[in-house]
Amino acid sequence: MQIDGLIKLHYRQFIELTVSPDDLSTLVVFGNDDMPHEHYAYDERNRSIWKCGLDKQHAISMLVSSEEDAHAPAWSTTGDSIAYISRVSGKPEIWIMNNDGSQKRPVTQLDCFNGRDVLNGTKLLWSPDDTFIIFNVVPYGGLYGLWQGIKKQTKRG
């Protein structure tokens, strides 16, 4: 199966795509919009990351499963590593893996923030020498998630 076949198969779930530094591969993120409203409001969508070759010789492989709700992949400048956001620990954190999906490891612990979705809308960016990953944090969570929380509290009280 080629990338166009994969996208047709998951058309309604296609979320994002990023091309490797050598222009030979791409990372495609698919997610599930058919989630309970509370999960969707907090940017929880059971997303997965797939690696696809842009030529006919490379196979398509899933690097991160939907159970991890992984998204926002970013290639390192050398293409050796991929940074991404995952909820495998129960909360959003930034992880790094090798470009073949091996050696997954967390690089953040964002326990100091109160929001449920503190990485909502975040895009990851590697520094030119691949030493740092730049990202933004929304300390109290995304606006829609905050509004849902306030709405719940006013209904109770």
N, C-alpha and C positions, 0 to 999 in steps of 0.2 A: 504494500500500500504506500502511496506517495502522500505528501503533505496535503494536496488538494482533496484526496480521498478521506483523510483524517478530518479535515475541516468540514467536509460535507456530512460526515458521520456525526459530528458534534456541533453542527451549525448553530443551534440555539444556545449552546453553552460556551462558545468561543469568547474569551475575555481579552487576552493580550498576546503579543508576539514580539520577540526581540531576536535580532540577527547577531551571529557570532562575529568577533573581530576579523576573522579570516574569510567571512562571507560564505562559508561552506555549510553551516548549520544554523538552525533557528530553534528557539525555545518557544513553545506554544503553551498557553495556560487555558485550561478548560475548567468551567465551574458549573455548579448546579444552582440555578435561580429558583428552583422549586423547593424553597426552604420555608420553614415556619417564619412568620414575619419577625419575631423577636431575634432570630439568628441573622436573618437578612439585614435587619436594621443595624446590627453590630458588625457588618461586613464579614459574616461567616457563611461561606458558600460551598464548602467541600471541593476546593479547587485542586487540580493536579497539574504537574509540569511535565511536558513531553519534549524530547529532543528529536528533531527531524533533520535529516540531511537534505540539502537543497539540490542534490543530484540524485540520479537513480540508483547509485551504488550503496548509499547509506540507509540503514534500516531506521524505522521509527521506534523509539523506546520511551517508556514512561520512567522518568527519573525520580519523581516524588508522587506518591499516591494521594488520592482524594481524602483519605483518612487524616492526612496531615494538614489539609486546607492550606496548601502552599501556593504562593503567588508572588508577583513583583520580581521575577528573576532578573539578575544583572550579571553579564559576563565580566570577568576580570579583563584587564587590557590585554593580557597574554592569551586569554581564552582557556586557561588551565583550570580555573575555578569559577563557580557560580554562586553568587549570594542570592538569598531569597527569604521571604517571610513565611513562617510556618506556625501553626497552632498545635503542633504535635505535643507540646508540653501542657496544653490546656489554655494557653494565652499566647498572643502574638509575640514572636521573637524573631530575630534575624539569625539565619543559619548560613553556613557555607558548605559546599560539597565540591568534589572534583567534577570535571565536565562529563564524566561518565555516570554520575549519580552515586559514586562511592564516597566513603569518608565524610558522611554528614556529621556536622558538629555545630552546636549553638555558639554564637559569638556575643549575644546580649543577654542580660537579665534585667528586665524593665519593671521589676517589682515596686519601684519607688513611685510609680505613676498610678493614679486612681482610676483612670478610664478603662473601660472594658475593651475598647478598640483603639488603643493609643497609636497604632501604626496605620490608621485609616487613611487611605489615599497616598501613602508613602511610596516613593520611587527610590530605589537604591542606586548609588553611583560609586564606583571605585575611584580612588585617587590614581593619578597617572602612573605611579610606581607600584600599584596594587598593595600598598601598605595599610590604607584606611578605606572604610566604607562610609560614605556620607549618607545620612538619612535624617528625616525630621520626625518629631514625636508630637502628638496632640495629647498633652498630659491628662486631660479629662475626657478624652475620647472624641469621636466625630460628632458633629452637630446633630445629625439625625438620631444617633444613638443616645445622645444627651436628652434630646426632646422626648424620645420614647420613655426614658427613665423618669423624667419630670411628669409626663403624662400618666404613668403608672402610679406615681406617688400622689398626685392630685385625686385620682380615682379612689385611692385607699383612705385618704384623709379628708 
